[in-house]
């Protein structure tokens, strides 16, 4: 008899958001059950009961359930939020976060529960100021004029001072820590994440894992790949396939987005 199922991680990915609705794909992974004997092999594809709860800062609550197919101990569930509360950088608007709860399992494998916070924002580039002027960032359809770019190297992360106003945090040579992104979510700080250099065999898998881990943070404004040389186009393709929401920058802050 396999050991009880355990959830390893939970990643809500915002696929689309505007003032009327938001579409979120919730990805999760269950720790493969421990097989107790040679006749207790766990199938790679099976069905589980899934219950999801959603709570907003303004008292909003919703919940639902389904029977969901799981392949290689991973599953995906899509849901929609009507009239979502949008997340804004500091000085532009509030920073509301949603709390997502997921319970997965069945009577045979047992049940497990995980929770995580996420926010809803849309960041894109546009020539809203005019065709002859440099492109600007649009946050939730409104112009966000970047006045400062604050580079953040790994050595500086532990001593980071608060940033505010019309600034973008630029994380270089490492993927930002989960606590840093969570703090930026609450403080209203936009982050551009540089893709760190890796050996070719590890570069794109590391990018895919980073998208899964960081893509739900509303503070993430996009990915920077301009330093990757010959790998730039391949990494850009990986990012665009994995992350349908955030822009990819080959030059930053404001010109020649991929």
Secondary structure, DSSP 8 states (H G I E B T S, - for coil): -----EEEEEEEEEEEE-SSEEEEEEEEEEE-----STT----SEEEEEEEEEEEETTS-EEEEEEEEEEETTEEEEEEEEES---B--TTTS-B--EEEEEEEEETTTEEEEEEEEE----EEEE-TT-TTS--EEEETTEEE---EEEEE-GGGGGG-----SSEEEEE-SS---HHHHHHHHHHT-EEEEE-----HHHHHHHHHHHHHHHTT-TTEEEEE-TT-GGGHHHHHHHHHHH-SSSEEESSSSSS-B-
